Every structure is written in structure tokens, then in C-alpha cells.
Amino acid sequence: MLNKNILSSSIPSLRLTDDVRHALDMMEENHCSELAVVNGDLFEGLVLESDLLSVDEGEEIQVIQSRFSKLAAQANSHVFEAVQLANEYHLTVVPVVDKEGHYLGVISNADLLLQLGTINGVKTAGAIIVLEMENKAFSFSEISKLVETNDAQITQLNTHWDPATESFLVTLKINKFEVSDILATFQRYEYSVRHFFGEEQYENELKSNFDHLMNYLNI
């Protein structure tokens, strides 16, 4: 998914001659803390709400042009670039430009979240398993093989380093909810399962048997 394909059409841009009051009103109306400023079709930068609040409302925003942020994502780059900019610089909107610096639009946080959900398979039904391991122990082929031996498939796999526990985490999305066999297989091959979100048939059967016994004893 490219940045140019997910532009937020409802968020306006500003001109250098717009006054501070107008800019602040546009930010409030669109629930954002910065807006893109354009000169013709060229991107001049992002004006920040915090900078506008230090200027008289009647002034044109070009009086603080030197404080504009030049942060922008490239039109033909993957959406992960926009996500990185939003996270690293705490942006509510990410400007998108072409190689020549022409302004194409912005991507809102809401649209970024929607696209991340699509990429990560949030809408796809299935269980989630989180494995904890050393970085050097990670093998996609082995993990995939262990899942497939239980008549299941991995529909999404993400990895990240957890600095709090100093461990490498592998998050799997599986195409079914009942995961007891898969969990047992991972444990048999000495994988550490940190979390799982699905169903364990064995636990469900144990609870069912217990409920039947209690009902019998109450007769």
C-alpha cells in the first residue's frame, strides 16, 4: 500500500496568507495539531498549533514560516514510512509529496490506523499466538511447518524486540480459533508461548466435564 493511495480527502491545507485564527479554526474542526501549508502546488511545510498560539490571531501564518516542519512522506513509498513519521514525531497528519516537492495531500492518524489494521489482518478471523525467543532462534520456515502440521496456516506474522523483557517476540495470526494442538506442538519443540488469544479445546472439555459432574452431584 503506497502513501499516495490513502490520502485523507477531508483535511484541508493552508496558504501562507491565511491568518492564524483561520488556521487554528481549521485544526479544531479537523481534530489535528498541525496542517500542511502550500504555495501553489508546492509543499511549504507543516505549521504546528503550538507555534500558532504564540502569534497574534490576526497575523498571517507566513510570519512563522521559519518554524514550519519539513516532515513529509514520499508519494510512492510504503505506508510504513508515514506510520514511522507519525509515531516518531507525534503527528496527527502526515503530508505526502512527490519527488519534486509537490503537495498531494495528507494522511490522518485514523486512516493510518485503518490501513495498519488491514495490513495486519485484523479483520481476518482466527487465533493469535505470541512466542518469546532469542533473536537468533527465529526461523519462519520451522514455525510455519509446526503450524501446518496441525492443519492450520499462518495468515500474518510480525516480529519485534521487547526492551522491557529483552526478548524477541513473534506474533502469529492463525486461520482457526481452536489452537490447543498448535500450542502443544510449540511447547513440545520448546517454544515459549507468552500469550494466546483463541480457544483451547482441552480446557473447554475439562470445564464441560466438571460442569456435568457438578450437575450430577446436585441431583
C-alpha angles and dihedrals in degrees: 000000000000125000093239090060097060105046116152103239096192098062114089130214128228133234125225090246095054113111125242094250091056091049092050091048091052091050092050092046093050097038096237136126098217139026135200118254118210136189106203101315096331123105111238097178145269118300113210125220091227090058093047092054090062093058132073110266092235095057122101113249091238088079087077096038090123088066096052114122115236094205112135140149122235117250095231097042124103118268089249087077090060090046091053092050092048092050098042097046099028094239123173091198130027118209118225122210138172125238091275093053096255112154114241101171141275137280115225124219089247092056092046090053091049092052093046089053090053093047092047093049096242091154092051114099117238147088128293123222124186117202124195120208147132115286093241091053094062114115118167093193093054095045091048091049092052091051093046092052086067094055093258137109136216110244095178136014128187131175133196141161115248107211092189092065097019091232138128113242126202116194116200129192110204125200094235137048102222104082107159093111092047092049091049091051093051091049091048089056090048097253114152112232108206097178140354131189113195136061132308109206093199093056091045092051091048091052091047092051091048091051091050091051093050091049089051093049090050093056 
